Amino acid sequence: MNSDIDNINKINLIIFEAKNMGIKIIPPNINNSLYYFDVNNSKEIIYGLGAIKGIGKNSIDYIINLRKKHGIFKNFIDFCFLIYSKKFTKLTLEKLILSGSLDVFNINRSILIKFINKILKLIRYKKNNNILNFKQLNLFNNKNINKLLIIKEINNSKPI
C-alpha cells in the first residue's frame, strides 16, 4: 500500500481486497495515523495520512511532530491553534475534515467546515498577539468569549 500511496485508485482496490480477506482498515485519524499506512498490535491496517489527496508530506510531518511534542489532540479548536501556521493552509484543514481524519473530535464534518473561517480568524488574532494558548486569556477578554461562543455554536449546530 505504501508503495502506491499516491495512487488512490490502487489504494481503493487494495483496501477492497483487504476487507474481503477480513483485514480491518482503521480510517485516518489525526491522533494515531502516520504518513504511511501502518499495522497496529491487533493486525489492523491504520490508514496513512499521506494517502489523502491534497495534503502534502510537510504538513503531515508537521502534524505528527506536534502530536509527539504535545500528545494527542484533545479538541478541534486547540488542534487548529497548534497546527495553524503559514505552512498549514485552510485547504489542508478542509481536506483533513473531509477525509474523516478529525472525526476523533466527535463533531459532524459539515459543522467543522461551517465554522472553519470563524475559528481560523480567532486563531490568527491570537497568533498575531503572541498568545500562546487559550489559557493565557483572562475570563473577561472579548476574544476568549468569542472562543466560548464558537464552541457553543458548534455544539448546538445541526449538520448541513
N, C-alpha and C positions, 0 to 999 in steps of 0.2 A: 504494500500500500504506500509506504513512504517513498518508494522509487517513482510512483505515479502521482505524488501529492499535488502536482499542478494540472492533472488531467481529471477533471470532475466526472466525466463520463465513465472513465475506467474505475474511479473510486466508487461510484454508484454501483457498478457491476460487481466489484469485489465485495461491497457491503451486502448486496443482494445474495451473493453466493455464500458469504459467511453466515448470514441469518438462516439460509436454507440448511446449513450444516449445524445449526443450533448454537452458533457462537453469538454471544450478546455484544452489541455495539453500544457503548455509552456515548450519548450525544456530547457535542462540545460544551465545555463548562469552564468558565473563566477561572475557577478555583482549583481545577485539577488537570486540565488539558495542557499538553506541551505543544511545541511547534509541530512535531511529528506525531503520528499515531503511536500509541504505546499499549502495553498489556499490563493490567493490574494483577494482584495476587490471586484473584478469582478467575484468571484466564479470560477476562473480558477485554475487548478492544476499546480503548479510550480514543475518541475522535481527536485528531490533531487540528489545532487552530490554523495551521498552515494550509489546510485543505479548504478553508473558507475563502471563496473568491473575493478579491478586493482588499484583503488585509495583508500587508507586507511583513516580511520576516523581521525587520527592525521594530515594527510596532508590537509584534508578538513577543520578541525577545525583551522589549521594554516592560510589557505586562508581566512576564514570567519573573524578571528581575525584581520588580516591585513586590510581587507576591512572595518571593524569597525573603526580601528585606522586611516587609510589613506583616506577613502572614496572609491568611485568606481574606478576601474582600468581603466585608460584612453587609454592605448595602450599596445600592446603586449610586447614590449621591456621593458617598465617600470614595467609591471606586472611580467615579468621574473626576473628583477632586485630585486623587492621587495620579491618575494617568494623564490628565489634561496637560498638554504641552504643545509646542509648535510642531513636534514630530507626530503628534496624535491628533487626527482630524475628526471633525463631526461625522464625516462619511465612514471612517473606520469604526466609530462608535455605533453608527447605524447598522453596519454590517455585522458587528458583534450581537446587537439586539436581534436582528432578523434571523441570524443563524441559530438562535437559541442559547448562545454562549452565556447570556446573562439571566437565563431562566432561574438560576440559583437564587435570585433575589425575590422570587415569587410575585412578580409584578407582570401583568399582561404586556406583551410586546408592543401592542398598539398604544398603550398608555405611556410606555417609556419613550416611544417615538414622539408622541404628542407633547411631552414635557421637555424634550431634549434641549430646545432653544432656551427655555427659562433656566434650566439647570446650568447650561454652559455659560449663560450670561452671569449668573451668580458666581460661578467659579472664576470666570475672568476677573470679576471685581475683586475677589479675594486674592487671586494671584497678583493682580496689579497693585494691591495694597499690602503685599507681603504678609498676609495672614496665612500661617502655615497649615492650620486646620480649623474646622468649625468650632472647636472648643475654645479657641482664643477670643471668640466674640463674646461680649457680655450680653446678658439677657435683654438689655434694652436697645441693643444695636439693631437698627432697622433691617440690615441685611440678614441678621440671624432670624428675625421674624419672617423675612422672605423665605428662608430655608424651611422654617416650620410650616409656612403656608403652602409651599410647594409639596412638602411631604404629605400634608393633609389633603391637598388636591389630588395627588397621586393615589393615595389610599381610598379616596372617595370616588375616583373616576371609574367609569364603566368602559369596557373595551369598545373600540370603534366597530 
